[in-house]
Amino acid sequence: MSGPSSRRRSLAAVFAVPGALAVITLAGLPVALAGGGAHGAASWLALGAPVAAVLFAWARRRR
């Protein structure tokens, strides 16, 4: 295979985005339990990040 998709990427490059999403999600779970108001908004953003990433990847793949 040749082309941009056949290049080798480091382990850090492969797992950077999934790792960041995991950290954001795990941080959002206790924030959601902490209370309402600003905590609620922060938890919605944190817990919505993986969904947004999947939708972004899905839309990009369909092009």
N, CA, C and O of each residue as an XYZ file, in Angstrom:
252
protein
N       0.828     -1.180      0.000
C       0.000      0.000      0.000
C       0.869      1.238      0.000
O       1.913      1.284      0.651
N       0.439      2.209     -0.716
C       1.163      3.467     -0.696
C       0.174      4.596     -0.460
O      -1.036      4.414     -0.596
N       0.687      5.745     -0.110
C      -0.186      6.880      0.155
C      -0.114      7.304      1.605
O       0.605      6.705      2.405
N      -0.862      8.340      1.937
C      -0.775      8.891      3.289
C      -1.300      7.955      4.374
O      -0.864      8.054      5.521
N      -2.217      7.056      4.050
C      -2.776      6.197      5.090
C      -1.854      5.045      5.460
O      -2.090      4.375      6.465
N      -0.805      4.796      4.671
C       0.088      3.675      4.962
C       1.298      4.079      5.810
O       2.102      3.217      6.164
N       1.446      5.341      6.138
C       2.590      5.764      6.937
C       2.433      5.277      8.375
O       1.320      5.121      8.877
N       3.547      5.046      9.012
C       3.531      4.560     10.398
C       3.463      5.747     11.338
O       4.142      6.755     11.144
N       2.633      5.610     12.360
C       2.508      6.664     13.366
C       2.933      6.097     14.700
O       2.793      4.903     14.966
N       3.454      6.980     15.534
C       3.908      6.552     16.855
C       2.703      6.199     17.732
O       1.564      6.559     17.433
N       2.987      5.498     18.800
C       1.943      5.105     19.737
C       1.263      6.337     20.338
O       0.046      6.348     20.522
N       2.035      7.353     20.636
C       1.478      8.590     21.193
C       0.550      9.280     20.194
O      -0.484      9.825     20.581
N       0.912      9.257     18.925
C       0.068      9.887     17.904
C      -1.237      9.122     17.725
O      -2.280      9.725     17.470
N      -1.188      7.823     17.855
C      -2.388      7.009     17.672
C      -3.365      7.209     18.823
O      -4.572      7.304     18.601
N      -2.852      7.274     20.060
C      -3.717      7.303     21.224
C      -3.885      8.685     21.853
O      -4.449      8.789     22.942
N      -3.419      9.737     21.208
C      -3.526     11.082     21.786
C      -4.980     11.528     21.919
O      -5.402     11.950     22.995
N      -5.738     11.440     20.850
C      -7.131     11.894     20.895
C      -7.992     10.970     21.758
O      -8.744     11.481     22.590
N      -7.930      9.644     21.613
C      -8.722      8.796     22.510
C      -8.347      8.986     23.983
O      -9.220      8.952     24.850
N      -7.083      9.183     24.266
C      -6.663      9.423     25.642
C      -7.216     10.726     26.189
O      -7.671     10.784     27.332
N      -7.178     11.772     25.373
C      -7.724     13.060     25.799
C      -9.230     12.967     26.030
O      -9.751     13.535     26.990
N      -9.925     12.252     25.151
C     -11.364     12.067     25.334
C     -11.663     11.289     26.612
O     -12.634     11.590     27.306
N     -10.848     10.305     26.925
C     -11.045      9.531     28.157
C     -10.851     10.410     29.385
O     -11.634     10.340     30.333
N      -9.813     11.235     29.370
C      -9.549     12.116     30.512
C     -10.681     13.125     30.677
O     -11.137     13.368     31.795
N     -11.135     13.713     29.575
C     -12.222     14.695     29.633
C     -13.494     14.047     30.163
O     -14.184     14.621     31.005
N     -13.805     12.847     29.668
C     -15.010     12.155     30.103
C     -14.926     11.777     31.575
O     -15.884     11.963     32.325
N     -13.783     11.249     31.985
C     -13.630     10.865     33.394
C     -13.650     12.078     34.319
O     -14.070     11.968     35.471
N     -13.212     13.211     33.839
C     -13.300     14.429     34.641
C     -14.741     14.935     34.694
O     -15.155     15.522     35.694
N     -15.496     14.714     33.636
C     -16.881     15.179     33.582
C     -17.823     14.405     34.483
O     -18.830     14.953     34.930
N     -17.524     13.159     34.758
C     -18.409     12.346     35.596
C     -18.513     12.877     37.023
O     -19.629     13.077     37.500
N     -17.410     13.115     37.726
C     -17.568     13.673     39.077
C     -18.078     15.116     39.081
O     -18.740     15.537     40.029
N     -17.774     15.865     38.035
C     -18.289     17.231     37.945
C     -19.811     17.199     37.831
O     -20.495     18.057     38.389
N     -20.339     16.212     37.111
C     -21.792     16.084     36.985
C     -22.438     15.792     38.332
O     -23.555     16.236     38.594
N     -21.751     15.055     39.177
C     -22.284     14.733     40.495
C     -22.116     15.875     41.492
O     -22.777     15.894     42.531
N     -21.238     16.823     41.183
C     -20.906     17.896     42.134
C     -22.038     18.902     42.305
O     -22.168     19.491     43.378
N     -22.837     19.110     41.306
C     -23.915     20.075     41.476
C     -24.392     20.633     40.161
O     -23.983     20.180     39.092
N     -25.267     21.628     40.246
C     -25.864     22.231     39.069
C     -25.155     23.501     38.677
O     -24.015     23.745     39.072
N     -25.839     24.303     37.898
C     -25.284     25.576     37.452
C     -24.110     25.391     36.512
O     -24.210     24.695     35.501
N     -22.993     26.023     36.857
C     -21.795     25.929     36.022
C     -21.260     24.503     35.986
O     -20.705     24.069     34.977
N     -21.425     23.781     37.081
C     -20.991     22.381     37.093
C     -21.786     21.559     36.071
O     -21.240     20.695     35.384
N     -23.062     21.845     35.993
C     -23.906     21.131     35.039
C     -23.495     21.399     33.606
O     -23.435     20.480     32.789
N     -23.213     22.650     33.299
C     -22.787     23.002     31.941
C     -21.445     22.360     31.609
O     -21.248     21.854     30.504
N     -20.527     22.384     32.566
C     -19.207     21.772     32.337
C     -19.331     20.268     32.138
O     -18.634     19.688     31.305
N     -20.211     19.641     32.898
C     -20.363     18.192     32.752
C     -21.003     17.845     31.411
O     -20.622     16.853     30.790
N     -21.965     18.639     30.954
C     -22.560     18.394     29.647
C     -21.515     18.514     28.538
O     -21.499     17.711     27.605
N     -20.649     19.512     28.644
C     -19.592     19.663     27.639
C     -18.617     18.491     27.678
O     -18.229     17.957     26.639
N     -18.226     18.099     28.891
C     -17.256     17.012     29.033
C     -17.843     15.675     28.573
O     -17.171     14.906     27.885
N     -19.079     15.401     28.946
C     -19.687     14.129     28.573
C     -20.171     14.119     27.126
O     -20.393     13.054     26.551
N     -20.335     15.298     26.539
C     -20.714     15.380     25.131
C     -19.528     15.334     24.182
O     -19.710     15.160     22.977
N     -18.327     15.486     24.698
C     -17.130     15.498     23.844
C     -16.953     14.197     23.048
O     -16.670     14.274     21.852
N     -17.105     13.011     23.646
C     -16.972     11.791     22.848
C     -18.039     11.674     21.758
O     -17.759     11.198     20.658
N     -19.247     12.105     22.065
C     -20.315     12.069     21.065
C     -19.980     13.002     19.910
O     -20.158     12.649     18.745
N     -19.495     14.192     20.239
C     -19.102     15.147     19.201
C     -17.948     14.605     18.359
O     -17.917     14.802     17.144
N     -17.004     13.926     18.999
C     -15.870     13.354     18.262
C     -16.329     12.262     17.306
O     -15.839     12.176     16.180
N     -17.261     11.430     17.745
C     -17.784     10.370     16.872
C     -18.540     10.975     15.695
O     -18.368     10.538     14.557
N     -19.372     11.972     15.958
C     -20.104     12.623     14.867
C     -19.163     13.310     13.890
O     -19.382     13.265     12.679
N     -18.113     13.948     14.411
C     -17.125     14.591     13.543
C     -16.424     13.558     12.655
O     -16.280     13.761     11.449
N     -15.992     12.451     13.261
C     -15.302     11.409     12.493
C     -16.233     10.764     11.473
O     -15.822     10.455     10.355
N     -17.477     10.566     11.863
C     -18.454      9.955     10.958
C     -18.721     10.865      9.764
O     -18.772     10.396      8.627
N     -18.894     12.165     10.013
C     -19.136     13.113      8.932
C     -17.911     13.230      8.025
O     -18.043     13.354      6.807
N     -16.744     13.190      8.612
C     -15.520     13.301      7.810
C     -15.313     12.057      6.942
O     -14.820     12.147      5.818
N     -15.689     10.917      7.471
C     -15.516      9.667      6.725
C     -16.493      9.576      5.551
O     -16.168      8.988      4.519
N     -17.675     10.151      5.701
C     -18.692     10.060      4.663
C     -18.370     10.934      3.461
O     -18.973     10.758      2.403
N     -17.427     11.879      3.596
C     -17.076     12.748      2.460
C     -16.323     12.026      1.419
O     -15.956     12.615      0.403
